[in-house]
Amino acid sequence: MELTTEVVTLLIANDDLTNAHNYRFVEQPEKLLSHDYSEMNNKLYTFLEKLAAHYLSK
């Protein structure tokens, strides 16, 4: 799944993160929204393109 600010906003809206501060690896909504997901999305795109090319080459 490609993450964008819009997708993260929807994920936050559909989850209860009121106790997120009690968990070491769960970030607060404000922090999640402040991330730049473009590098991760670009790597995902590259991976999926290579996977598709490998599949189609067989």
All heavy atoms as a GROMACS GRO file, in nm:
protein
  479
    1MET      N    1   0.084  -0.117   0.000
    1MET     CA    2   0.000   0.000   0.000
    1MET      C    3   0.089   0.124   0.000
    1MET      O    4   0.180   0.137   0.081
    1MET     CB    5  -0.089   0.000   0.124
    1MET     CG    6  -0.165   0.128   0.142
    1MET     SD    7  -0.291   0.127   0.272
    1MET     CE    8  -0.199   0.086   0.415
    2GLU      N    9   0.062   0.212  -0.092
    2GLU     CA   10   0.134   0.338  -0.096
    2GLU      C   11   0.080   0.429   0.015
    2GLU      O   12  -0.040   0.444   0.031
    2GLU     CB   13   0.113   0.405  -0.231
    2GLU     CG   14   0.187   0.536  -0.245
    2GLU     CD   15   0.162   0.601  -0.380
    2GLU    OE1   16   0.050   0.593  -0.431
    2GLU    OE2   17   0.257   0.659  -0.432
    3LEU      N   18   0.170   0.486   0.093
    3LEU     CA   19   0.127   0.577   0.198
    3LEU      C   20   0.138   0.721   0.151
    3LEU      O   21   0.240   0.762   0.096
    3LEU     CB   22   0.211   0.558   0.324
    3LEU     CG   23   0.188   0.428   0.400
    3LEU    CD1   24   0.282   0.419   0.519
    3LEU    CD2   25   0.045   0.412   0.444
    4THR      N   26   0.031   0.794   0.173
    4THR     CA   27   0.026   0.937   0.147
    4THR      C   28  -0.035   1.001   0.270
    4THR      O   29  -0.090   0.931   0.356
    4THR     CB   30  -0.061   0.970   0.025
    4THR    OG1   31  -0.196   0.929   0.055
    4THR    CG2   32  -0.012   0.901  -0.101
    5THR      N   33  -0.027   1.131   0.279
    5THR     CA   34  -0.088   1.200   0.392
    5THR      C   35  -0.238   1.171   0.398
    5THR      O   36  -0.294   1.152   0.506
    5THR     CB   37  -0.064   1.352   0.381
    5THR    OG1   38   0.078   1.374   0.374
    5THR    CG2   39  -0.118   1.426   0.501
    6GLU      N   40  -0.302   1.162   0.282
    6GLU     CA   41  -0.445   1.134   0.278
    6GLU      C   42  -0.476   0.994   0.333
    6GLU      O   43  -0.570   0.977   0.411
    6GLU     CB   44  -0.499   1.147   0.135
    6GLU     CG   45  -0.497   1.287   0.080
    6GLU     CD   46  -0.358   1.333   0.032
    6GLU    OE1   47  -0.272   1.249   0.006
    6GLU    OE2   48  -0.339   1.455   0.024
    7VAL      N   49  -0.396   0.896   0.293
    7VAL     CA   50  -0.417   0.759   0.341
    7VAL      C   51  -0.390   0.751   0.491
    7VAL      O   52  -0.467   0.688   0.566
    7VAL     CB   53  -0.327   0.659   0.264
    7VAL    CG1   54  -0.328   0.522   0.328
    7VAL    CG2   55  -0.370   0.651   0.119
    8VAL      N   56  -0.283   0.813   0.538
    8VAL     CA   57  -0.250   0.811   0.680
    8VAL      C   58  -0.361   0.880   0.760
    8VAL      O   59  -0.399   0.832   0.867
    8VAL     CB   60  -0.113   0.877   0.706
    8VAL    CG1   61  -0.085   0.892   0.854
    8VAL    CG2   62  -0.003   0.794   0.640
    9THR      N   63  -0.416   0.988   0.708
    9THR     CA   64  -0.527   1.056   0.775
    9THR      C   65  -0.646   0.961   0.790
    9THR      O   66  -0.708   0.956   0.898
    9THR     CB   67  -0.568   1.182   0.697
    9THR    OG1   68  -0.456   1.270   0.691
    9THR    CG2   69  -0.685   1.253   0.762
   10LEU      N   70  -0.677   0.887   0.685
   10LEU     CA   71  -0.788   0.791   0.692
   10LEU      C   72  -0.759   0.678   0.790
   10LEU      O   73  -0.847   0.635   0.864
   10LEU     CB   74  -0.817   0.734   0.553
   10LEU     CG   75  -0.876   0.832   0.453
   10LEU    CD1   76  -0.879   0.770   0.313
   10LEU    CD2   77  -1.016   0.874   0.496
   11LEU      N   78  -0.636   0.629   0.791
   11LEU     CA   79  -0.599   0.524   0.886
   11LEU      C   80  -0.612   0.573   1.030
   11LEU      O   81  -0.662   0.501   1.117
   11LEU     CB   82  -0.457   0.475   0.858
   11LEU     CG   83  -0.436   0.396   0.730
   11LEU    CD1   84  -0.287   0.377   0.702
   11LEU    CD2   85  -0.507   0.262   0.738
   12ILE      N   86  -0.567   0.694   1.055
   12ILE     CA   87  -0.577   0.752   1.189
   12ILE      C   88  -0.723   0.769   1.229
   12ILE      O   89  -0.762   0.737   1.342
   12ILE     CB   90  -0.502   0.887   1.196
   12ILE    CG1   91  -0.351   0.864   1.186
   12ILE    CG2   92  -0.537   0.963   1.323
   12ILE    CD1   93  -0.270   0.989   1.163
   13ALA      N   94  -0.804   0.816   1.136
   13ALA     CA   95  -0.946   0.840   1.165
   13ALA      C   96  -1.021   0.711   1.198
   13ALA      O   97  -1.122   0.714   1.269
   13ALA     CB   98  -1.012   0.909   1.046
   14ASN      N   99  -0.969   0.598   1.150
   14ASN     CA  100  -1.036   0.471   1.172
   14ASN      C  101  -0.968   0.383   1.276
   14ASN      O  102  -0.987   0.262   1.277
   14ASN     CB  103  -1.049   0.396   1.039
   14ASN     CG  104  -1.151   0.461   0.950
   14ASN    OD1  105  -1.270   0.451   0.978
   14ASN    ND2  106  -1.106   0.530   0.848
   15ASP      N  107  -0.891   0.443   1.362
   15ASP     CA  108  -0.824   0.367   1.468
   15ASP      C  109  -0.826   0.449   1.596
   15ASP      O  110  -0.836   0.572   1.593
   15ASP     CB  111  -0.680   0.336   1.429
   15ASP     CG  112  -0.623   0.218   1.507
   15ASP    OD1  113  -0.683   0.176   1.607
   15ASP    OD2  114  -0.518   0.168   1.466
   16ASP      N  115  -0.818   0.382   1.707
   16ASP     CA  116  -0.814   0.448   1.837
   16ASP      C  117  -0.668   0.457   1.882
   16ASP      O  118  -0.610   0.358   1.926
   16ASP     CB  119  -0.896   0.370   1.939
   16ASP     CG  120  -0.894   0.434   2.076
   16ASP    OD1  121  -0.846   0.549   2.089
   16ASP    OD2  122  -0.940   0.369   2.172
   17LEU      N  123  -0.610   0.573   1.867
   17LEU     CA  124  -0.469   0.593   1.904
   17LEU      C  125  -0.454   0.670   2.035
   17LEU      O  126  -0.347   0.723   2.064
   17LEU     CB  127  -0.396   0.666   1.791
   17LEU     CG  128  -0.386   0.588   1.661
   17LEU    CD1  129  -0.327   0.675   1.551
   17LEU    CD2  130  -0.303   0.462   1.678
   18THR      N  131  -0.558   0.673   2.116
   18THR     CA  132  -0.553   0.749   2.241
   18THR      C  133  -0.448   0.695   2.337
   18THR      O  134  -0.395   0.770   2.419
   18THR     CB  135  -0.690   0.753   2.311
   18THR    OG1  136  -0.735   0.618   2.330
   18THR    CG2  137  -0.791   0.831   2.231
   19ASN      N  138  -0.417   0.566   2.327
   19ASN     CA  139  -0.316   0.507   2.416
   19ASN      C  140  -0.184   0.481   2.344
   19ASN      O  141  -0.101   0.405   2.392
   19ASN     CB  142  -0.369   0.376   2.476
   19ASN     CG  143  -0.484   0.400   2.569
   19ASN    OD1  144  -0.482   0.495   2.647
   19ASN    ND2  145  -0.586   0.316   2.562
   20ALA      N  146  -0.166   0.541   2.230
   20ALA     CA  147  -0.045   0.517   2.151
   20ALA      C  148   0.082   0.549   2.230
   20ALA      O  149   0.184   0.482   2.212
   20ALA     CB  150  -0.048   0.599   2.023
   21HIS      N  151   0.075   0.646   2.316
   21HIS     CA  152   0.194   0.686   2.392
   21HIS      C  153   0.242   0.574   2.487
   21HIS      O  154   0.355   0.577   2.534
   21HIS     CB  155   0.165   0.813   2.473
   21HIS     CG  156   0.057   0.796   2.575
   21HIS    ND1  157  -0.076   0.801   2.539
   21HIS    CD2  158   0.062   0.772   2.707
   21HIS    CE1  159  -0.150   0.781   2.648
   21HIS    NE2  160  -0.068   0.762   2.751
   22ASN      N  161   0.159   0.475   2.513
   22ASN     CA  162   0.196   0.363   2.600
   22ASN      C  163   0.277   0.256   2.528
   22ASN      O  164   0.326   0.163   2.591
   22ASN     CB  165   0.071   0.298   2.659
   22ASN     CG  166   0.001   0.389   2.756
   22ASN    OD1  167   0.062   0.467   2.827
   22ASN    ND2  168  -0.130   0.380   2.757
   23TYR      N  169   0.290   0.268   2.397
   23TYR     CA  170   0.358   0.166   2.318
   23TYR      C  171   0.481   0.226   2.252
   23TYR      O  172   0.475   0.330   2.189
   23TYR     CB  173   0.262   0.109   2.212
   23TYR     CG  174   0.141   0.045   2.275
   23TYR    CD1  175   0.022   0.116   2.288
   23TYR    CD2  176   0.149  -0.084   2.326
   23TYR    CE1  177  -0.089   0.058   2.348
   23TYR    CE2  178   0.038  -0.142   2.386
   23TYR     CZ  179  -0.080  -0.071   2.396
   23TYR     OH  180  -0.188  -0.128   2.456
   24ARG      N  181   0.591   0.156   2.266
   24ARG     CA  182   0.721   0.205   2.221
   24ARG      C  183   0.727   0.237   2.072
   24ARG      O  184   0.790   0.334   2.031
   24ARG     CB  185   0.826   0.101   2.258
   24ARG     CG  186   0.965   0.142   2.225
   24ARG     CD  187   1.062   0.037   2.274
   24ARG     NE  188   1.196   0.075   2.234
   24ARG     CZ  189   1.301  -0.003   2.250
   24ARG    NH1  190   1.288  -0.120   2.304
   24ARG    NH2  191   1.419   0.037   2.210
   25PHE      N  192   0.665   0.155   1.989
   25PHE     CA  193   0.681   0.169   1.844
   25PHE      C  194   0.558   0.225   1.774
   25PHE      O  195   0.545   0.214   1.653
   25PHE     CB  196   0.720   0.035   1.782
   25PHE     CG  197   0.853  -0.016   1.833
   25PHE    CD1  198   0.859  -0.122   1.920
   25PHE    CD2  199   0.970   0.046   1.794
   25PHE    CE1  200   0.982  -0.167   1.968
   25PHE    CE2  201   1.093   0.002   1.841
   25PHE     CZ  202   1.099  -0.106   1.929
   26VAL      N  203   0.467   0.286   1.849
   26VAL     CA  204   0.348   0.347   1.791
   26VAL      C  205   0.362   0.498   1.804
   26VAL      O  206   0.374   0.550   1.913
   26VAL     CB  207   0.218   0.298   1.859
   26VAL    CG1  208   0.097   0.366   1.798
   26VAL    CG2  209   0.207   0.147   1.850
   27GLU      N  210   0.361   0.566   1.691
   27GLU     CA  211   0.378   0.711   1.692
   27GLU      C  212   0.244   0.782   1.706
   27GLU      O  213   0.139   0.728   1.669
   27GLU     CB  214   0.447   0.756   1.563
   27GLU     CG  215   0.588   0.706   1.551
   27GLU     CD  216   0.657   0.751   1.424
   27GLU    OE1  217   0.589   0.772   1.323
   27GLU    OE2  218   0.779   0.764   1.426
   28GLN      N  219   0.251   0.902   1.758
   28GLN     CA  220   0.132   0.986   1.770
   28GLN      C  221   0.085   1.029   1.632
   28GLN      O  222   0.166   1.040   1.539
   28GLN     CB  223   0.164   1.109   1.855
   28GLN     CG  224   0.194   1.078   2.000
   28GLN     CD  225   0.072   1.023   2.073
   28GLN    OE1  226  -0.040   1.070   2.055
   28GLN    NE2  227   0.095   0.921   2.153
   29PRO      N  228  -0.044   1.056   1.617
   29PRO     CA  229  -0.096   1.096   1.485
   29PRO      C  230  -0.021   1.213   1.423
   29PRO      O  231   0.007   1.213   1.303
   29PRO     CB  232  -0.241   1.133   1.515
   29PRO     CG  233  -0.277   1.048   1.632
   29PRO     CD  234  -0.150   1.041   1.715
   30GLU      N  235   0.015   1.312   1.503
   30GLU     CA  236   0.085   1.429   1.450
   30GLU      C  237   0.218   1.390   1.388
   30GLU      O  238   0.259   1.442   1.285
   30GLU     CB  239   0.109   1.534   1.560
   30GLU     CG  240  -0.016   1.584   1.626
   30GLU     CD  241  -0.075   1.489   1.730
   30GLU    OE1  242   0.001   1.408   1.789
   30GLU    OE2  243  -0.197   1.493   1.750
   31LYS      N  244   0.287   1.296   1.453
   31LYS     CA  245   0.416   1.249   1.402
   31LYS      C  246   0.397   1.170   1.273
   31LYS      O  247   0.474   1.185   1.177
   31LYS     CB  248   0.485   1.164   1.509
   31LYS     CG  249   0.619   1.112   1.471
   31LYS     CD  250   0.723   1.220   1.471
   31LYS     CE  251   0.860   1.158   1.453
   31LYS     NZ  252   0.963   1.257   1.432
   32LEU      N  253   0.296   1.084   1.270
   32LEU     CA  254   0.268   1.006   1.149
   32LEU      C  255   0.238   1.097   1.031
   32LEU      O  256   0.280   1.069   0.918
   32LEU     CB  257   0.149   0.913   1.173
   32LEU     CG  258   0.172   0.798   1.271
   32LEU    CD1  259   0.039   0.733   1.308
   32LEU    CD2  260   0.268   0.698   1.212
   33LEU      N  261   0.168   1.205   1.055
   33LEU     CA  262   0.132   1.297   0.948
   33LEU      C  263   0.249   1.384   0.903
   33LEU      O  264   0.247   1.440   0.794
   33LEU     CB  265   0.015   1.386   0.991
   33LEU     CG  266  -0.118   1.312   1.005
   33LEU    CD1  267  -0.220   1.400   1.075
   33LEU    CD2  268  -0.168   1.266   0.870
   34SER      N  269   0.353   1.394   0.986
   34SER     CA  270   0.466   1.479   0.952
   34SER      C  271   0.571   1.409   0.864
   34SER      O  272   0.661   1.473   0.811
   34SER     CB  273   0.534   1.531   1.079
   34SER     OG  274   0.604   1.426   1.145
   35HIS      N  275   0.559   1.278   0.849
   35HIS     CA  276   0.656   1.202   0.769
   35HIS      C  277   0.642   1.232   0.620
   35HIS      O  278   0.533   1.257   0.569
   35HIS     CB  279   0.639   1.052   0.789
   35HIS     CG  280   0.680   1.004   0.924
   35HIS    ND1  281   0.807   1.014   0.973
   35HIS    CD2  282   0.607   0.945   1.022
   35HIS    CE1  283   0.812   0.963   1.094
   35HIS    NE2  284   0.691   0.921   1.126
   36ASP      N  285   0.756   1.224   0.553
   36ASP     CA  286   0.758   1.230   0.406
   36ASP      C  287   0.769   1.086   0.357
   36ASP      O  288   0.873   1.022   0.373
   36ASP     CB  289   0.877   1.313   0.358
   36ASP     CG  290   0.888   1.318   0.206
   36ASP    OD1  291   0.797   1.266   0.138
   36ASP    OD2  292   0.988   1.373   0.157
   37TYR      N  293   0.663   1.035   0.301
   37TYR     CA  294   0.658   0.895   0.259
   37TYR      C  295   0.708   0.874   0.116
   37TYR      O  296   0.704   0.762   0.066
   37TYR     CB  297   0.514   0.842   0.272
   37TYR     CG  298   0.465   0.839   0.415
   37TYR    CD1  299   0.381   0.937   0.465
   37TYR    CD2  300   0.504   0.737   0.501
   37TYR    CE1  301   0.336   0.933   0.596
   37TYR    CE2  302   0.461   0.732   0.632
   37TYR     CZ  303   0.376   0.831   0.679
   37TYR     OH  304   0.333   0.829   0.810
   38SER      N  305   0.755   0.977   0.050
   38SER     CA  306   0.792   0.966  -0.091
   38SER      C  307   0.908   0.870  -0.116
   38SER      O  308   0.904   0.793  -0.213
   38SER     CB  309   0.822   1.104  -0.150
   38SER     OG  310   0.929   1.164  -0.081
   39GLU      N  311   1.011   0.871  -0.033
   39GLU     CA  312   1.124   0.780  -0.055
   39GLU      C  313   1.079   0.634  -0.043
   39GLU      O  314   1.114   0.550  -0.126
   39GLU     CB  315   1.236   0.808   0.045
   39GLU     CG  316   1.356   0.716   0.025
   39GLU     CD  317   1.470   0.741   0.123
   39GLU    OE1  318   1.461   0.834   0.206
   39GLU    OE2  319   1.568   0.665   0.117
   40MET      N  320   0.999   0.604   0.058
   40MET     CA  321   0.949   0.469   0.077
   40MET      C  322   0.861   0.428  -0.042
   40MET      O  323   0.872   0.316  -0.092
   40MET     CB  324   0.869   0.459   0.206
   40MET     CG  325   0.814   0.320   0.232
   40MET     SD  326   0.713   0.311   0.380
   40MET     CE  327   0.577   0.416   0.334
   41ASN      N  328   0.776   0.518  -0.087
   41ASN     CA  329   0.689   0.488  -0.201
   41ASN      C  330   0.768   0.465  -0.328
   41ASN      O  331   0.735   0.379  -0.409
   41ASN     CB  332   0.586   0.599  -0.220
   41ASN     CG  333   0.483   0.601  -0.109
   41ASN    OD1  334   0.456   0.501  -0.045
   41ASN    ND2  335   0.426   0.717  -0.084
   42ASN      N  336   0.875   0.542  -0.348
   42ASN     CA  337   0.961   0.523  -0.466
   42ASN      C  338   1.029   0.386  -0.462
   42ASN      O  339   1.040   0.318  -0.565
   42ASN     CB  340   1.065   0.634  -0.475
   42ASN     CG  341   1.005   0.765  -0.517
   42ASN    OD1  342   0.901   0.768  -0.581
   42ASN    ND2  343   1.068   0.874  -0.477
   43LYS      N  344   1.075   0.345  -0.345
   43LYS     CA  345   1.138   0.213  -0.332
   43LYS      C  346   1.035   0.102  -0.355
   43LYS      O  347   1.066   0.001  -0.419
   43LYS     CB  348   1.203   0.198  -0.195
   43LYS     CG  349   1.327   0.285  -0.179
   43LYS     CD  350   1.391   0.267  -0.044
   43LYS     CE  351   1.503   0.365  -0.022
   43LYS     NZ  352   1.623   0.337  -0.094
   44LEU      N  353   0.915   0.120  -0.307
   44LEU     CA  354   0.809   0.024  -0.330
   44LEU      C  355   0.779   0.013  -0.479
   44LEU      O  356   0.764  -0.097  -0.533
   44LEU     CB  357   0.683   0.063  -0.252
   44LEU     CG  358   0.560  -0.024  -0.273
   44LEU    CD1  359   0.586  -0.168  -0.229
   44LEU    CD2  360   0.441   0.035  -0.198
   45TYR      N  361   0.769   0.126  -0.547
   45TYR     CA  362   0.744   0.128  -0.691
   45TYR      C  363   0.854   0.051  -0.766
   45TYR      O  364   0.825  -0.032  -0.852
   45TYR     CB  365   0.735   0.272  -0.741
   45TYR     CG  366   0.719   0.284  -0.889
   45TYR    CD1  367   0.594   0.268  -0.949
   45TYR    CD2  368   0.829   0.309  -0.970
   45TYR    CE1  369   0.580   0.278  -1.087
   45TYR    CE2  370   0.815   0.319  -1.108
   45TYR     CZ  371   0.690   0.303  -1.165
   45TYR     OH  372   0.677   0.312  -1.302
   46THR      N  373   0.979   0.078  -0.731
   46THR     CA  374   1.092   0.011  -0.796
   46THR      C  375   1.085  -0.140  -0.773
   46THR      O  376   1.102  -0.219  -0.866
   46THR     CB  377   1.226   0.067  -0.744
   46THR    OG1  378   1.231   0.207  -0.772
   46THR    CG2  379   1.345  -0.003  -0.807
   47PHE      N  380   1.059  -0.179  -0.651
   47PHE     CA  381   1.048  -0.321  -0.619
   47PHE      C  382   0.936  -0.387  -0.700
   47PHE      O  383   0.956  -0.493  -0.759
   47PHE     CB  384   1.022  -0.339  -0.469
   47PHE     CG  385   0.980  -0.478  -0.433
   47PHE    CD1  386   1.072  -0.582  -0.431
   47PHE    CD2  387   0.847  -0.506  -0.404
   47PHE    CE1  388   1.033  -0.711  -0.399
   47PHE    CE2  389   0.807  -0.635  -0.372
   47PHE     CZ  390   0.900  -0.738  -0.369
   48LEU      N  391   0.819  -0.324  -0.703
   48LEU     CA  392   0.707  -0.383  -0.775
   48LEU      C  393   0.731  -0.389  -0.926
   48LEU      O  394   0.691  -0.485  -0.992
   48LEU     CB  395   0.578  -0.307  -0.744
   48LEU     CG  396   0.528  -0.321  -0.600
   48LEU    CD1  397   0.410  -0.228  -0.575
   48LEU    CD2  398   0.494  -0.465  -0.567
   49GLU      N  399   0.798  -0.289  -0.981
   49GLU     CA  400   0.832  -0.291  -1.123
   49GLU      C  401   0.928  -0.406  -1.155
   49GLU      O  402   0.911  -0.477  -1.254
   49GLU     CB  403   0.894  -0.157  -1.166
   49GLU     CG  404   0.793  -0.045  -1.177
   49GLU     CD  405   0.691  -0.071  -1.288
   49GLU    OE1  406   0.732  -0.103  -1.401
   49GLU    OE2  407   0.571  -0.059  -1.259
   50LYS      N  408   1.028  -0.428  -1.069
   50LYS     CA  409   1.122  -0.537  -1.089
   50LYS      C  410   1.053  -0.672  -1.072
   50LYS      O  411   1.080  -0.767  -1.148
   50LYS     CB  412   1.239  -0.526  -0.991
   50LYS     CG  413   1.334  -0.413  -1.025
   50LYS     CD  414   1.448  -0.406  -0.926
   50LYS     CE  415   1.544  -0.295  -0.960
   50LYS     NZ  416   1.656  -0.288  -0.866
   51LEU      N  417   0.964  -0.682  -0.977
   51LEU     CA  418   0.890  -0.806  -0.955
   51LEU      C  419   0.802  -0.838  -1.077
   51LEU      O  420   0.801  -0.951  -1.124
   51LEU     CB  421   0.803  -0.793  -0.830
   51LEU     CG  422   0.721  -0.915  -0.792
   51LEU    CD1  423   0.812  -1.033  -0.754
   51LEU    CD2  424   0.628  -0.881  -0.676
   52ALA      N  425   0.733  -0.739  -1.129
   52ALA     CA  426   0.648  -0.758  -1.247
   52ALA      C  427   0.733  -0.797  -1.368
   52ALA      O  428   0.696  -0.887  -1.444
   52ALA     CB  429   0.567  -0.633  -1.275
   53ALA      N  430   0.847  -0.730  -1.387
   53ALA     CA  431   0.934  -0.761  -1.501
   53ALA      C  432   0.986  -0.904  -1.491
   53ALA      O  433   0.990  -0.976  -1.592
   53ALA     CB  434   1.049  -0.662  -1.507
   54HIS      N  435   1.023  -0.945  -1.373
   54HIS     CA  436   1.073  -1.082  -1.353
   54HIS      C  437   0.962  -1.182  -1.384
   54HIS      O  438   0.984  -1.283  -1.452
   54HIS     CB  439   1.123  -1.100  -1.211
   54HIS     CG  440   1.172  -1.238  -1.182
   54HIS    ND1  441   1.291  -1.287  -1.229
   54HIS    CD2  442   1.116  -1.338  -1.111
   54HIS    CE1  443   1.306  -1.410  -1.189
   54HIS    NE2  444   1.201  -1.446  -1.116
   55TYR      N  445   0.843  -1.156  -1.336
   55TYR     CA  446   0.729  -1.245  -1.359
   55TYR      C  447   0.698  -1.256  -1.508
   55TYR      O  448   0.674  -1.364  -1.559
   55TYR     CB  449   0.609  -1.194  -1.282
   55TYR     CG  450   0.483  -1.275  -1.307
   55TYR    CD1  451   0.464  -1.398  -1.245
   55TYR    CD2  452   0.384  -1.226  -1.391
   55TYR    CE1  453   0.349  -1.471  -1.268
   55TYR    CE2  454   0.269  -1.299  -1.415
   55TYR     CZ  455   0.251  -1.422  -1.354
   55TYR     OH  456   0.139  -1.495  -1.377
   56LEU      N  457   0.700  -1.143  -1.577
   56LEU     CA  458   0.666  -1.140  -1.719
   56LEU      C  459   0.776  -1.201  -1.806
   56LEU      O  460   0.749  -1.242  -1.920
   56LEU     CB  461   0.635  -0.998  -1.764
   56LEU     CG  462   0.509  -0.936  -1.704
   56LEU    CD1  463   0.499  -0.789  -1.740
   56LEU    CD2  464   0.385  -1.014  -1.747
   57SER      N  465   0.898  -1.209  -1.755
   57SER     CA  466   1.008  -1.263  -1.833
   57SER      C  467   1.007  -1.416  -1.838
   57SER      O  468   1.083  -1.474  -1.914
   57SER     CB  469   1.142  -1.214  -1.777
   57SER     OG  470   1.168  -1.277  -1.651
   58LYS      N  471   0.925  -1.477  -1.762
   58LYS     CA  472   0.922  -1.626  -1.757
   58LYS      C  473   0.824  -1.681  -1.857
   58LYS      O  474   0.730  -1.629  -1.898
   58LYS     CB  475   0.884  -1.672  -1.617
   58LYS     CG  476   0.996  -1.638  -1.522
   58LYS     CD  477   0.973  -1.704  -1.388
   58LYS     CE  478   1.097  -1.681  -1.307
   58LYS     NZ  479   1.132  -1.787  -1.224
   0.00000   0.00000   0.00000
